[in-house]
Amino acid sequence: QVQLVESGGGLVQAGGSLRLSCAASGIGSSIYAMGWYRQTPGKQRELVGAITKEDYTKYADSVKGRFTISRDNGKNTVYLQMDSLKPEDTAVYYCNAPGAVRYAGGRWYYTAGSYWGQGTQVTVSS
């Protein structure tokens, strides 16, 4: 049985940092692409960033330069380091696996897989 469990959310002031973790069981996080998404009330879930099994990463323009995705294969865990947080980063954050990666025109694109974590709330105060 596949489980993804997020942790690390919380309340932080603007300009602060948080690190989210996504611990995977029943699936090898090192052999699949994984993604981080976020969702606010009334809006669609949006892709924040993703990491391929080769450890290539990509990010939404809104978080580029501030967020970093990494993985620890020994712990079967993927991380989302969030720095210079802004109030507009406030959302419930979800990890996703196993993602599908498509390459086209020198770029790659992530499509969500079947499994989602339960979500972790991130609130950034101004």
Z-matrix of the N, CA and C atoms (Angstrom, degrees):
N
C 1 1.457
C 2 1.526 1 108.36
N 3 1.326 2 115.29 1 129.53
C 4 1.455 3 120.71 2 -178.46
C 5 1.523 4 109.48 3 -86.24
N 6 1.310 5 114.96 4 132.91
C 7 1.465 6 120.38 5 174.52
C 8 1.518 7 109.35 6 -135.31
N 9 1.320 8 115.28 7 137.66
C 10 1.453 9 122.39 8 172.35
C 11 1.522 10 106.67 9 -121.45
N 12 1.324 11 116.60 10 125.53
C 13 1.460 12 120.18 11 -176.49
C 14 1.522 13 108.62 12 -124.78
N 15 1.336 14 115.57 13 115.17
C 16 1.464 15 120.64 14 178.23
C 17 1.525 16 110.02 15 -88.98
N 18 1.304 17 114.60 16 152.63
C 19 1.462 18 121.23 17 173.63
C 20 1.520 19 107.83 18 -154.72
N 21 1.337 20 115.27 19 166.91
C 22 1.457 21 120.52 20 174.54
C 23 1.510 22 115.39 21 105.33
N 24 1.314 23 117.69 22 -4.22
C 25 1.459 24 119.22 23 178.52
C 26 1.515 25 111.55 24 -70.66
N 27 1.320 26 115.26 25 172.52
C 28 1.454 27 119.53 26 179.22
C 29 1.503 28 111.53 27 163.17
N 30 1.317 29 114.47 28 -166.50
C 31 1.467 30 122.67 29 179.96
C 32 1.518 31 108.79 30 -103.84
N 33 1.314 32 116.26 31 130.51
C 34 1.464 33 121.05 32 -179.44
C 35 1.525 34 108.87 33 -143.17
N 36 1.307 35 116.44 34 151.47
C 37 1.463 36 120.29 35 176.65
C 38 1.525 37 110.30 36 -78.76
N 39 1.301 38 115.26 37 154.87
C 40 1.461 39 120.31 38 176.81
C 41 1.528 40 109.49 39 -55.81
N 42 1.333 41 114.41 40 137.44
C 43 1.453 42 120.57 41 -176.50
C 44 1.519 43 113.64 42 92.89
N 45 1.318 44 116.43 43 -11.52
C 46 1.449 45 120.80 44 -179.04
C 47 1.517 46 113.00 45 -83.86
N 48 1.337 47 114.76 46 -173.42
C 49 1.461 48 121.07 47 -176.05
C 50 1.519 49 110.74 48 -133.45
N 51 1.311 50 114.96 49 152.71
C 52 1.456 51 122.92 50 170.97
C 53 1.524 52 107.55 51 -143.53
N 54 1.329 53 115.96 52 153.23
C 55 1.456 54 120.43 53 172.38
C 56 1.514 55 108.49 54 -124.02
N 57 1.315 56 114.57 55 118.75
C 58 1.455 57 120.75 56 175.97
C 59 1.521 58 109.90 57 -92.23
N 60 1.325 59 115.25 58 145.68
C 61 1.457 60 121.39 59 176.82
C 62 1.523 61 109.22 60 -120.75
N 63 1.311 62 115.00 61 147.55
C 64 1.459 63 121.40 62 174.61
C 65 1.517 64 107.19 63 -131.22
N 66 1.325 65 115.62 64 104.55
C 67 1.460 66 121.20 65 -179.90
C 68 1.520 67 108.98 66 -91.31
N 69 1.326 68 114.96 67 125.51
C 70 1.464 69 120.38 68 -177.66
C 71 1.519 70 110.79 69 -105.17
N 72 1.310 71 115.56 70 139.33
C 73 1.465 72 120.99 71 171.78
C 74 1.521 73 108.02 72 -134.90
N 75 1.334 74 114.75 73 148.16
C 76 1.450 75 118.87 74 -178.07
C 77 1.515 76 113.18 75 79.36
N 78 1.338 77 116.27 76 1.86
C 79 1.452 78 121.20 77 179.92
C 80 1.518 79 106.38 78 -154.13
N 81 1.313 80 116.45 79 137.57
C 82 1.450 81 119.62 80 -179.59
C 83 1.506 82 111.21 81 -83.05
N 84 1.332 83 117.76 82 110.38
C 85 1.457 84 119.76 83 -175.79
C 86 1.519 85 111.61 84 -65.29
N 87 1.333 86 116.91 85 -19.98
C 88 1.457 87 119.26 86 -177.28
C 89 1.513 88 112.94 87 -80.77
N 90 1.334 89 117.90 88 -14.85
C 91 1.461 90 119.02 89 -174.97
C 92 1.517 91 112.71 90 -110.14
N 93 1.305 92 115.97 91 7.77
C 94 1.452 93 119.19 92 177.88
C 95 1.526 94 109.77 93 -133.13
N 96 1.301 95 115.10 94 155.90
C 97 1.452 96 119.69 95 168.33
C 98 1.523 97 108.76 96 -74.07
N 99 1.321 98 115.85 97 144.56
C 100 1.453 99 120.68 98 178.38
C 101 1.514 100 108.88 99 -133.82
N 102 1.301 101 114.92 100 152.31
C 103 1.452 102 119.37 101 -177.73
C 104 1.510 103 112.53 102 -131.55
N 105 1.325 104 114.78 103 157.00
C 106 1.458 105 122.57 104 171.58
C 107 1.527 106 108.24 105 -114.24
N 108 1.311 107 115.93 106 131.91
C 109 1.450 108 122.71 107 178.04
C 110 1.526 109 109.02 108 -123.42
N 111 1.328 110 115.68 109 164.70
C 112 1.456 111 120.16 110 172.02
C 113 1.514 112 109.79 111 -141.89
N 114 1.317 113 114.29 112 156.57
C 115 1.458 114 119.30 113 -177.46
C 116 1.524 115 109.39 114 -147.32
N 117 1.337 116 115.13 115 136.88
C 118 1.456 117 121.82 116 173.25
C 119 1.524 118 107.55 117 -115.72
N 120 1.325 119 117.19 118 158.93
C 121 1.472 120 120.35 119 -176.53
C 122 1.523 121 112.22 120 -55.85
N 123 1.312 122 115.40 121 131.87
C 124 1.449 123 121.27 122 177.15
C 125 1.506 124 114.98 123 81.52
N 126 1.324 125 117.70 124 0.72
C 127 1.462 126 120.72 125 -178.93
C 128 1.515 127 110.35 126 -119.66
N 129 1.325 128 114.68 127 158.23
C 130 1.465 129 119.67 128 176.33
C 131 1.518 130 110.15 129 -72.57
N 132 1.314 131 113.92 130 152.65
C 133 1.458 132 119.42 131 175.21
C 134 1.529 133 108.05 132 -66.62
N 135 1.333 134 117.45 133 132.78
C 136 1.457 135 120.91 134 -177.87
C 137 1.520 136 110.90 135 -119.08
N 138 1.317 137 115.05 136 147.01
C 139 1.455 138 121.23 137 179.01
C 140 1.521 139 109.35 138 -75.19
N 141 1.317 140 115.96 139 124.45
C 142 1.462 141 122.08 140 177.07
C 143 1.520 142 109.69 141 -89.53
N 144 1.317 143 116.12 142 -43.66
C 145 1.457 144 121.22 143 179.18
C 146 1.512 145 110.05 144 -175.94
N 147 1.327 146 114.67 145 169.45
C 148 1.455 147 119.97 146 -178.32
C 149 1.512 148 109.96 147 -150.03
N 150 1.334 149 114.97 148 160.62
C 151 1.458 150 121.05 149 178.05
C 152 1.521 151 107.89 150 -134.32
N 153 1.339 152 116.18 151 133.44
C 154 1.456 153 120.07 152 178.17
C 155 1.519 154 110.06 153 -85.20
N 156 1.328 155 115.92 154 171.67
C 157 1.466 156 119.50 155 178.35
C 158 1.524 157 110.87 156 -67.28
N 159 1.359 158 117.36 157 -19.19
C 160 1.457 159 121.02 158 174.97
C 161 1.523 160 111.85 159 -88.43
N 162 1.348 161 115.71 160 4.04
C 163 1.467 162 122.82 161 178.95
C 164 1.523 163 113.92 162 73.53
N 165 1.334 164 117.41 163 21.49
C 166 1.460 165 118.92 164 167.57
C 167 1.519 166 106.91 165 -74.48
N 168 1.323 167 116.05 166 144.02
C 169 1.459 168 119.74 167 179.65
C 170 1.522 169 110.57 168 -126.66
N 171 1.309 170 115.45 169 154.27
C 172 1.452 171 120.94 170 173.38
C 173 1.510 172 108.20 171 -146.16
N 174 1.335 173 115.26 172 157.12
C 175 1.449 174 120.46 173 -173.39
C 176 1.517 175 110.70 174 -139.60
N 177 1.318 176 114.93 175 153.60
C 178 1.455 177 119.84 176 171.06
C 179 1.523 178 108.71 177 -65.35
N 180 1.322 179 116.50 178 149.24
C 181 1.460 180 120.00 179 -178.96
C 182 1.524 181 111.73 180 -57.64
N 183 1.317 182 116.69 181 -32.18
C 184 1.463 183 120.56 182 -175.67
C 185 1.530 184 112.96 183 -69.36
N 186 1.332 185 117.31 184 -17.81
C 187 1.471 186 119.42 185 -178.07
C 188 1.521 187 112.52 186 -120.02
N 189 1.317 188 116.95 187 -3.13
C 190 1.463 189 120.81 188 -176.58
C 191 1.524 190 110.12 189 -59.13
N 192 1.324 191 115.28 190 133.15
C 193 1.459 192 120.45 191 -178.93
C 194 1.511 193 113.61 192 87.88
N 195 1.334 194 117.56 193 -11.92
C 196 1.470 195 121.30 194 -179.99
C 197 1.522 196 112.21 195 -115.46
N 198 1.317 197 117.05 196 -31.97
C 199 1.472 198 121.66 197 -177.76
C 200 1.521 199 110.00 198 -109.08
N 201 1.338 200 116.10 199 147.14
C 202 1.457 201 121.37 200 179.26
C 203 1.524 202 109.46 201 -138.58
N 204 1.324 203 115.39 202 130.34
C 205 1.465 204 121.29 203 176.91
C 206 1.521 205 108.57 204 -102.57
N 207 1.327 206 115.53 205 137.14
C 208 1.455 207 120.99 206 176.14
C 209 1.520 208 108.31 207 -146.18
N 210 1.334 209 115.49 208 170.89
C 211 1.456 210 118.20 209 178.12
C 212 1.522 211 110.41 210 -139.48
N 213 1.323 212 115.44 211 153.89
C 214 1.456 213 123.24 212 173.36
C 215 1.520 214 105.97 213 -120.53
N 216 1.333 215 116.02 214 101.58
C 217 1.460 216 119.60 215 -175.07
C 218 1.527 217 112.11 216 -63.94
N 219 1.316 218 116.57 217 -33.96
C 220 1.465 219 119.47 218 179.44
C 221 1.516 220 112.65 219 -62.93
N 222 1.336 221 115.80 220 -30.75
C 223 1.461 222 120.61 221 -179.53
C 224 1.525 223 112.13 222 -100.84
N 225 1.326 224 115.74 223 -0.03
C 226 1.466 225 120.20 224 -178.74
C 227 1.528 226 110.47 225 52.79
N 228 1.317 227 115.29 226 44.98
C 229 1.463 228 121.91 227 -173.36
C 230 1.515 229 110.25 228 -132.26
N 231 1.322 230 114.84 229 139.59
C 232 1.459 231 122.05 230 173.96
C 233 1.519 232 108.15 231 -113.68
N 234 1.318 233 116.38 232 142.19
C 235 1.456 234 121.92 233 -175.82
C 236 1.525 235 110.94 234 -117.74
N 237 1.317 236 114.76 235 152.84
C 238 1.461 237 121.98 236 170.39
C 239 1.526 238 106.90 237 -127.32
N 240 1.325 239 115.50 238 103.80
C 241 1.456 240 121.16 239 176.28
C 242 1.516 241 108.06 240 -86.01
N 243 1.318 242 116.51 241 122.94
C 244 1.463 243 121.57 242 -176.94
C 245 1.523 244 108.72 243 -118.18
N 246 1.307 245 116.55 244 115.48
C 247 1.461 246 122.90 245 179.69
C 248 1.520 247 109.88 246 -116.19
N 249 1.322 248 115.30 247 164.00
C 250 1.467 249 121.32 248 178.84
C 251 1.526 250 110.80 249 48.64
N 252 1.300 251 115.45 250 48.24
C 253 1.464 252 120.55 251 -175.67
C 254 1.524 253 111.77 252 -64.54
N 255 1.326 254 114.05 253 146.16
C 256 1.459 255 122.21 254 -179.96
C 257 1.528 256 109.21 255 -121.01
N 258 1.329 257 116.96 256 156.65
C 259 1.476 258 118.38 257 177.71
C 260 1.526 259 112.99 258 -55.00
N 261 1.317 260 117.20 259 -32.30
C 262 1.464 261 119.61 260 -179.53
C 263 1.523 262 113.19 261 -72.88
N 264 1.330 263 117.82 262 -5.49
C 265 1.470 264 120.77 263 173.13
C 266 1.521 265 111.44 264 -82.88
N 267 1.326 266 117.33 265 -5.99
C 268 1.456 267 120.97 266 178.79
C 269 1.520 268 110.39 267 -60.60
N 270 1.335 269 116.47 268 124.84
C 271 1.464 270 121.72 269 -176.30
C 272 1.520 271 108.75 270 -178.07
N 273 1.314 272 115.01 271 171.61
C 274 1.463 273 120.95 272 166.31
C 275 1.521 274 106.56 273 -91.77
N 276 1.314 275 115.57 274 128.33
C 277 1.460 276 121.74 275 -176.73
C 278 1.535 277 109.71 276 -104.97
N 279 1.327 278 114.87 277 135.18
C 280 1.457 279 122.16 278 -177.62
C 281 1.526 280 110.11 279 -126.03
N 282 1.322 281 116.01 280 142.76
C 283 1.462 282 118.11 281 168.41
C 284 1.521 283 108.91 282 -101.03
N 285 1.321 284 114.46 283 157.52
C 286 1.457 285 121.61 284 -173.16
C 287 1.520 286 110.65 285 -142.27
N 288 1.337 287 115.38 286 144.31
C 289 1.463 288 121.74 287 176.43
C 290 1.535 289 108.55 288 -163.50
N 291 1.311 290 118.84 289 162.86
C 292 1.457 291 127.11 290 -14.24
C 293 1.516 292 109.25 291 -84.64
N 294 1.319 293 117.08 292 124.83
C 295 1.447 294 119.68 293 -176.93
C 296 1.514 295 113.11 294 -76.29
N 297 1.307 296 115.49 295 156.67
C 298 1.457 297 122.52 296 173.98
C 299 1.524 298 107.67 297 -101.70
N 300 1.307 299 115.07 298 133.87
C 301 1.456 300 120.60 299 -178.61
C 302 1.524 301 109.12 300 -113.84
N 303 1.306 302 115.10 301 129.45
C 304 1.478 303 120.95 302 179.10
C 305 1.506 304 108.43 303 -121.57
N 306 1.321 305 115.42 304 132.61
C 307 1.453 306 121.27 305 -179.86
C 308 1.526 307 109.45 306 -104.30
N 309 1.321 308 115.61 307 133.21
C 310 1.463 309 119.60 308 178.96
C 311 1.525 310 108.99 309 -157.89
N 312 1.313 311 115.26 310 131.54
C 313 1.452 312 120.20 311 175.00
C 314 1.510 313 113.87 312 57.25
N 315 1.340 314 116.49 313 36.47
C 316 1.453 315 119.46 314 177.94
C 317 1.522 316 114.25 315 78.28
N 318 1.312 317 117.11 316 5.80
C 319 1.452 318 121.65 317 179.11
C 320 1.526 319 108.06 318 -124.13
N 321 1.313 320 115.26 319 166.21
C 322 1.458 321 118.37 320 174.64
C 323 1.516 322 110.06 321 -129.07
N 324 1.312 323 112.57 322 153.85
C 325 1.453 324 120.69 323 -173.60
C 326 1.522 325 109.06 324 -130.27
N 327 1.324 326 115.26 325 140.46
C 328 1.458 327 121.32 326 -176.92
C 329 1.526 328 109.58 327 -107.26
N 330 1.316 329 114.99 328 131.55
C 331 1.456 330 121.09 329 173.70
C 332 1.521 331 108.64 330 -117.36
N 333 1.318 332 116.11 331 132.83
C 334 1.461 333 120.49 332 -174.56
C 335 1.515 334 112.34 333 -61.13
N 336 1.336 335 114.88 334 142.80
C 337 1.456 336 122.27 335 172.93
C 338 1.511 337 111.20 336 -90.01
N 339 1.309 338 115.08 337 -168.66
C 340 1.467 339 120.93 338 -169.72
C 341 1.524 340 115.10 339 -79.82
N 342 1.307 341 116.66 340 -22.16
C 343 1.461 342 119.04 341 -169.13
C 344 1.525 343 111.49 342 -107.77
N 345 1.336 344 113.91 343 137.33
C 346 1.459 345 122.39 344 179.36
C 347 1.513 346 109.92 345 -128.51
N 348 1.316 347 115.32 346 148.07
C 349 1.441 348 118.89 347 169.86
C 350 1.507 349 110.72 348 -77.94
N 351 1.337 350 115.16 349 179.89
C 352 1.466 351 120.03 350 -176.92
C 353 1.522 352 112.53 351 -80.99
N 354 1.326 353 116.75 352 -13.67
C 355 1.450 354 121.32 353 -179.90
C 356 1.514 355 112.20 354 93.92
N 357 1.321 356 115.16 355 148.61
C 358 1.455 357 121.58 356 175.59
C 359 1.526 358 108.62 357 -135.85
N 360 1.319 359 116.19 358 133.69
C 361 1.466 360 121.08 359 -174.71
C 362 1.524 361 109.94 360 -81.42
N 363 1.328 362 114.84 361 131.83
C 364 1.462 363 122.07 362 171.71
C 365 1.524 364 107.31 363 -119.28
N 366 1.316 365 115.60 364 124.48
C 367 1.459 366 121.04 365 179.01
C 368 1.521 367 108.46 366 -124.62
N 369 1.331 368 115.50 367 124.23
C 370 1.457 369 121.32 368 -179.51
C 371 1.524 370 107.96 369 -113.40
N 372 1.310 371 116.04 370 119.06
C 373 1.468 372 120.39 371 -179.07
C 374 1.518 373 110.33 372 -93.24
N 375 1.321 374 115.22 373 149.14
C 376 1.470 375 119.60 374 -178.23
C 377 1.518 376 111.39 375 -90.54
